Amino acid sequence: MELRETRDKLGQAYYALQRMGDTENAKDKFRYNLSDFLTAARSVLDFMSKECKSNMRGKHRSVAGFDQWRGVKVEKLKSSRAGKILFEQRDITVHQRTVPLAVNVKLGITLTLPNPVVSVVVHDKEGREISRSGTGSLIRQQDPPPILEYKYYFEGVENLDVLTICRDYIQELKRLISECETKFD
């Protein structure tokens, strides 16, 4: 059984995750995309349940086994490192307030120094300049732009950044959907 609607909802979560990566340098946009991710990722489980049950009923099969399996899997997902954090953060952003985030900004600057200027001037006995030579340049080369790296963290979770947690969770959802498709085909 292929769970098309469920995979489409997973695609929405993945799309929001990609946008989060693209908007790390704009905190508000990052937060909006995070909210989209949390909502879509949580909906994956509801879509999977509805779609799987509908397919099973269409084949005149009992859904009792699915309900039991789903309950165990959702509890396992909620207790995983990523699941525990994201279930809580989704409830916060939907029912209470914007998810509070801490940001760590890393700045990298590369400076290119100009070639040294060495100038030799030779004078005669009367102090007149008779020759001049030099190497190097006073023209400064173009430096590469500074590198800014943003990492966002959920309040109270300083050891793991938001993008890493969300990527881990997407992988857990993908495995769960594949298992469901195989088990209840």
DOZA-606168 format. One record per residue (C-alpha): residue number from 1; residue in three letters; x, y, z. Coordinates in nm, 3 decimals. Layout:
! DOZA-606168
<node NUM,'ala',<X,Y,Z>>
...
END
This chain:
! DOZA-606168
<node 1,'met',<0.000,0.000,0.000>>
<node 2,'glu',<0.136,0.341,-0.091>>
<node 3,'leu',<0.042,0.624,0.142>>
<node 4,'arg',<0.041,0.906,-0.116>>
<node 5,'glu',<-0.132,1.172,0.094>>
<node 6,'thr',<0.091,1.090,0.391>>
<node 7,'arg',<0.404,1.118,0.178>>
<node 8,'asp',<0.273,1.447,0.037>>
<node 9,'lys',<0.237,1.584,0.390>>
<node 10,'leu',<0.589,1.460,0.466>>
<node 11,'gly',<0.699,1.651,0.155>>
<node 12,'gln',<0.544,1.967,0.299>>
<node 13,'ala',<0.742,1.919,0.619>>
<node 14,'tyr',<1.059,1.856,0.418>>
<node 15,'tyr',<0.993,2.170,0.210>>
<node 16,'ala',<0.958,2.379,0.528>>
<node 17,'leu',<1.282,2.225,0.656>>
<node 18,'gln',<1.462,2.327,0.336>>
<node 19,'arg',<1.327,2.680,0.368>>
<node 20,'met',<1.452,2.690,0.727>>
<node 21,'gly',<1.801,2.612,0.600>>
<node 22,'asp',<1.768,2.884,0.336>>
<node 23,'thr',<1.653,3.150,0.584>>
<node 24,'glu',<1.889,3.097,0.877>>
<node 25,'asn',<2.017,3.452,0.842>>
<node 26,'ala',<1.666,3.598,0.888>>
<node 27,'lys',<1.532,3.503,1.230>>
<node 28,'asp',<1.165,3.586,1.165>>
<node 29,'lys',<1.155,3.392,0.838>>
<node 30,'phe',<1.332,3.102,1.007>>
<node 31,'arg',<1.070,3.100,1.286>>
<node 32,'tyr',<0.780,3.111,1.036>>
<node 33,'asn',<0.927,2.819,0.844>>
<node 34,'leu',<0.985,2.631,1.169>>
<node 35,'ser',<0.618,2.677,1.257>>
<node 36,'asp',<0.522,2.540,0.914>>
<node 37,'phe',<0.755,2.245,0.969>>
<node 38,'leu',<0.618,2.164,1.314>>
<node 39,'thr',<0.259,2.173,1.191>>
<node 40,'ala',<0.321,1.964,0.877>>
<node 41,'ala',<0.544,1.711,1.057>>
<node 42,'arg',<0.284,1.653,1.329>>
<node 43,'ser',<0.008,1.614,1.066>>
<node 44,'val',<0.201,1.330,0.900>>
<node 45,'leu',<0.087,1.093,1.177>>
<node 46,'asp',<-0.279,1.193,1.136>>
<node 47,'phe',<-0.262,1.155,0.759>>
<node 48,'met',<-0.096,0.814,0.795>>
<node 49,'ser',<-0.365,0.696,1.034>>
<node 50,'lys',<-0.655,0.816,0.823>>
<node 51,'glu',<-0.510,0.693,0.493>>
<node 52,'cys',<-0.405,0.353,0.622>>
<node 53,'lys',<-0.741,0.289,0.790>>
<node 54,'ser',<-0.926,0.394,0.474>>
<node 55,'asn',<-0.719,0.154,0.264>>
<node 56,'met',<-0.772,-0.129,0.512>>
<node 57,'arg',<-1.149,-0.073,0.527>>
<node 58,'gly',<-1.157,-0.071,0.146>>
<node 59,'lys',<-1.006,-0.419,0.160>>
<node 60,'his',<-1.251,-0.519,0.438>>
<node 61,'arg',<-0.971,-0.565,0.690>>
<node 62,'ser',<-0.988,-0.487,1.061>>
<node 63,'val',<-0.809,-0.172,1.172>>
<node 64,'ala',<-0.763,-0.294,1.531>>
<node 65,'gly',<-0.413,-0.424,1.459>>
<node 66,'phe',<-0.319,-0.092,1.300>>
<node 67,'asp',<-0.446,0.109,1.596>>
<node 68,'gln',<-0.239,-0.099,1.837>>
<node 69,'trp',<0.071,-0.077,1.613>>
<node 70,'arg',<0.025,0.299,1.566>>
<node 71,'gly',<-0.008,0.357,1.942>>
<node 72,'val',<0.320,0.179,2.011>>
<node 73,'lys',<0.501,0.359,1.727>>
<node 74,'val',<0.375,0.705,1.823>>
<node 75,'glu',<0.483,0.653,2.185>>
<node 76,'lys',<0.825,0.542,2.063>>
<node 77,'leu',<0.844,0.847,1.835>>
<node 78,'lys',<0.741,1.080,2.119>>
<node 79,'ser',<1.014,0.936,2.340>>
<node 80,'ser',<1.290,0.970,2.079>>
<node 81,'arg',<1.533,1.259,2.121>>
<node 82,'ala',<1.389,1.456,1.827>>
<node 83,'gly',<1.028,1.353,1.883>>
<node 84,'lys',<1.023,1.455,2.247>>
<node 85,'ile',<1.146,1.804,2.162>>
<node 86,'leu',<0.932,1.859,1.852>>
<node 87,'phe',<0.602,1.735,1.999>>
<node 88,'glu',<0.648,1.984,2.282>>
<node 89,'gln',<0.756,2.269,2.053>>
<node 90,'arg',<0.463,2.210,1.818>>
<node 91,'asp',<0.217,2.234,2.106>>
<node 92,'ile',<0.382,2.556,2.221>>
<node 93,'thr',<0.371,2.720,1.878>>
<node 94,'val',<0.012,2.614,1.801>>
<node 95,'his',<-0.150,2.668,2.141>>
<node 96,'gln',<0.060,2.915,2.342>>
<node 97,'arg',<0.313,3.141,2.175>>
<node 98,'thr',<0.588,3.164,1.919>>
<node 99,'val',<0.858,2.907,1.987>>
<node 100,'pro',<1.136,3.081,2.180>>
<node 101,'leu',<1.472,3.034,2.009>>
<node 102,'ala',<1.828,3.112,2.103>>
<node 103,'val',<2.072,3.192,1.823>>
<node 104,'asn',<2.445,3.139,1.799>>
<node 105,'val',<2.612,3.347,1.528>>
<node 106,'lys',<2.961,3.256,1.413>>
<node 107,'leu',<3.152,3.520,1.215>>
<node 108,'gly',<3.451,3.436,0.998>>
<node 109,'ile',<3.661,3.705,0.830>>
<node 110,'thr',<3.950,3.653,0.590>>
<node 111,'leu',<4.187,3.943,0.525>>
<node 112,'thr',<4.432,3.936,0.239>>
<node 113,'leu',<4.738,4.148,0.302>>
<node 114,'pro',<4.894,4.327,0.006>>
<node 115,'asn',<5.233,4.224,-0.125>>
<node 116,'pro',<5.502,4.407,0.067>>
<node 117,'val',<5.643,4.713,-0.106>>
<node 118,'val',<6.021,4.726,-0.124>>
<node 119,'ser',<6.161,5.033,-0.284>>
<node 120,'val',<6.530,5.095,-0.360>>
<node 121,'val',<6.642,5.446,-0.454>>
<node 122,'val',<7.005,5.513,-0.557>>
<node 123,'his',<7.148,5.868,-0.535>>
<node 124,'asp',<7.471,6.008,-0.672>>
<node 125,'lys',<7.722,6.211,-0.467>>
<node 126,'glu',<7.520,6.528,-0.511>>
<node 127,'gly',<7.198,6.359,-0.386>>
<node 128,'arg',<7.032,6.332,-0.726>>
<node 129,'glu',<6.826,6.023,-0.782>>
<node 130,'ile',<6.988,5.803,-1.045>>
<node 131,'ser',<6.775,5.489,-1.024>>
<node 132,'arg',<6.465,5.357,-0.857>>
<node 133,'ser',<6.328,5.004,-0.836>>
<node 134,'gly',<6.047,4.844,-0.642>>
<node 135,'thr',<5.843,4.531,-0.596>>
<node 136,'gly',<5.495,4.471,-0.467>>
<node 137,'ser',<5.185,4.678,-0.483>>
<node 138,'leu',<4.996,4.917,-0.266>>
<node 139,'ile',<4.671,4.796,-0.422>>
<node 140,'arg',<4.485,4.577,-0.179>>
<node 141,'gln',<4.331,4.261,-0.315>>
<node 142,'gln',<3.956,4.201,-0.279>>
<node 143,'asp',<3.883,4.010,0.041>>
<node 144,'pro',<3.618,3.740,0.035>>
<node 145,'pro',<3.295,3.841,0.207>>
<node 146,'pro',<3.262,3.757,0.576>>
<node 147,'ile',<3.108,3.422,0.658>>
<node 148,'leu',<2.813,3.428,0.897>>
<node 149,'glu',<2.686,3.099,1.031>>
<node 150,'tyr',<2.362,3.096,1.226>>
<node 151,'lys',<2.251,2.810,1.449>>
<node 152,'tyr',<1.921,2.818,1.632>>
<node 153,'tyr',<1.845,2.629,1.952>>
<node 154,'phe',<1.522,2.556,2.134>>
<node 155,'glu',<1.505,2.699,2.484>>
<node 156,'gly',<1.655,2.444,2.721>>
<node 157,'val',<1.816,2.237,2.441>>
<node 158,'glu',<2.156,2.398,2.395>>
<node 159,'asn',<2.346,2.091,2.282>>
<node 160,'leu',<2.151,2.026,1.958>>
<node 161,'asp',<2.052,2.283,1.698>>
<node 162,'val',<1.701,2.309,1.554>>
<node 163,'leu',<1.792,2.199,1.200>>
<node 164,'thr',<1.965,1.883,1.323>>
<node 165,'ile',<1.665,1.792,1.539>>
<node 166,'cys',<1.423,1.849,1.249>>
<node 167,'arg',<1.637,1.648,1.005>>
<node 168,'asp',<1.651,1.358,1.250>>
<node 169,'tyr',<1.274,1.370,1.296>>
<node 170,'ile',<1.209,1.368,0.919>>
<node 171,'gln',<1.417,1.050,0.895>>
<node 172,'glu',<1.217,0.890,1.177>>
<node 173,'leu',<0.890,0.977,1.000>>
<node 174,'lys',<1.016,0.836,0.669>>
<node 175,'arg',<1.104,0.505,0.837>>
<node 176,'leu',<0.766,0.492,1.010>>
<node 177,'ile',<0.574,0.553,0.685>>
<node 178,'ser',<0.776,0.285,0.502>>
<node 179,'glu',<0.713,0.038,0.782>>
<node 180,'cys',<0.341,0.114,0.775>>
<node 181,'glu',<0.322,0.070,0.398>>
<node 182,'thr',<0.493,-0.267,0.421>>
<node 183,'lys',<0.318,-0.400,0.730>>
<node 184,'phe',<-0.037,-0.309,0.631>>
<node 185,'asp',<-0.022,-0.370,0.255>>
END
